[in-house]
Amino acid sequence: MSEGMAQTVCVLLDEAARARLTSINGDRWRPFKHIPLARIVLLSAERLSVLEAAPRAGASRPAVWRWQQHFAEEGVEGLLHDKTRRARNRCRRALWPRYWP
């Protein structure tokens, strides 16, 4: 039995997905948060372990596991959509102004 958490997702890329992720990784006009996500998936497709892929992508091991799973469920488009934050309640901001008149 190996130490630590085992990699549970095997990332397989077709040519279209690999080309799209490579272009995201090399595009300096992309939002900065997309670049490490593309690197994580590309390094995982090269069969690097999480211990090797995490420092190369500039991410933590749990982040690598999370984004591998996210890519396996939703593909390249799932990496580019930010669904991690929920909408804030705008009514509270109107009721409690920061500065009183």
C-alpha positions as CSV (number, residue, x, y, z in Angstrom):
1,M,0.0,0.0,0.0
2,S,1.4,3.4,-1.0
3,E,1.5,6.3,1.4
4,G,-0.8,9.3,0.9
5,M,-3.8,9.6,-1.3
6,A,-3.8,7.7,-4.5
7,Q,-4.6,9.3,-7.8
8,T,-8.1,8.2,-8.7
9,V,-8.6,10.0,-12.0
10,C,-6.8,8.9,-15.2
11,V,-6.7,11.9,-17.6
12,L,-7.0,11.0,-21.3
13,L,-6.8,13.7,-23.9
14,D,-7.8,13.6,-27.5
15,E,-6.0,15.8,-30.0
16,A,-8.6,18.5,-30.0
17,A,-8.6,18.8,-26.2
18,R,-4.7,18.7,-26.1
19,A,-4.5,21.5,-28.7
20,R,-7.0,23.6,-26.9
21,L,-5.3,23.2,-23.5
22,T,-1.9,23.9,-25.1
23,S,-3.2,27.1,-26.6
24,I,-4.7,28.2,-23.3
25,N,-1.3,27.5,-21.6
26,G,0.6,29.6,-24.1
27,D,-1.9,32.5,-24.5
28,R,-0.8,35.4,-22.4
29,W,-4.1,37.2,-22.9
30,R,-6.1,34.5,-21.1
31,P,-7.3,35.1,-17.6
32,F,-4.4,34.1,-15.3
33,K,-6.5,31.5,-13.4
34,H,-7.0,29.4,-16.6
35,I,-3.3,28.8,-17.2
36,P,-2.5,26.6,-14.1
37,L,-5.7,24.6,-14.7
38,A,-4.5,23.9,-18.3
39,R,-1.1,22.9,-17.0
40,I,-2.6,20.6,-14.4
41,V,-4.5,18.7,-17.0
42,L,-1.6,18.6,-19.5
43,L,0.8,17.3,-16.9
44,S,-1.7,14.7,-15.7
45,A,-2.1,13.5,-19.3
46,E,1.7,12.9,-19.4
47,R,1.2,10.5,-16.6
48,L,3.1,12.5,-14.0
49,S,2.2,11.8,-10.4
50,V,0.4,14.4,-8.3
51,L,3.7,15.0,-6.4
52,E,5.4,15.9,-9.6
53,A,2.6,17.8,-11.3
54,A,1.7,20.0,-8.4
55,P,4.9,22.1,-8.2
56,R,5.2,22.3,-12.0
57,A,1.7,23.7,-12.2
58,G,2.1,25.9,-9.2
59,A,-0.7,24.3,-7.3
60,S,-1.2,22.2,-4.2
61,R,-1.8,18.5,-4.3
62,P,-5.5,18.8,-3.3
63,A,-6.0,21.4,-6.1
64,V,-4.5,19.0,-8.6
65,W,-6.9,16.2,-7.5
66,R,-9.8,18.6,-7.5
67,W,-9.1,19.9,-11.0
68,Q,-8.4,16.4,-12.4
69,Q,-11.8,15.3,-11.1
70,H,-13.4,18.5,-12.5
71,F,-11.9,17.9,-15.9
72,A,-13.0,14.2,-15.9
73,E,-16.6,15.3,-15.2
74,E,-16.9,18.4,-17.5
75,G,-14.0,18.5,-19.9
76,V,-12.2,21.6,-21.1
77,E,-15.2,23.9,-20.9
78,G,-15.7,22.9,-17.3
79,L,-12.2,24.2,-16.5
80,L,-13.0,27.6,-17.9
81,H,-16.3,28.2,-16.1
82,D,-16.1,29.5,-12.6
83,K,-18.8,27.8,-10.6
84,T,-17.0,27.9,-7.3
85,R,-18.6,31.0,-6.0
86,R,-22.2,31.6,-5.4
87,A,-23.9,34.9,-6.0
88,R,-24.0,37.4,-3.2
89,N,-27.2,38.8,-1.7
90,R,-27.5,42.3,-3.1
91,C,-30.3,43.3,-0.8
92,R,-28.2,43.3,2.3
93,R,-25.8,45.8,0.8
94,A,-28.7,48.2,0.2
95,L,-30.0,47.9,3.7
96,W,-26.6,48.4,5.5
97,P,-24.7,51.2,3.8
98,R,-21.1,51.5,4.7
99,Y,-21.3,55.2,5.3
100,W,-24.2,57.0,6.8
101,P,-25.4,60.3,5.3
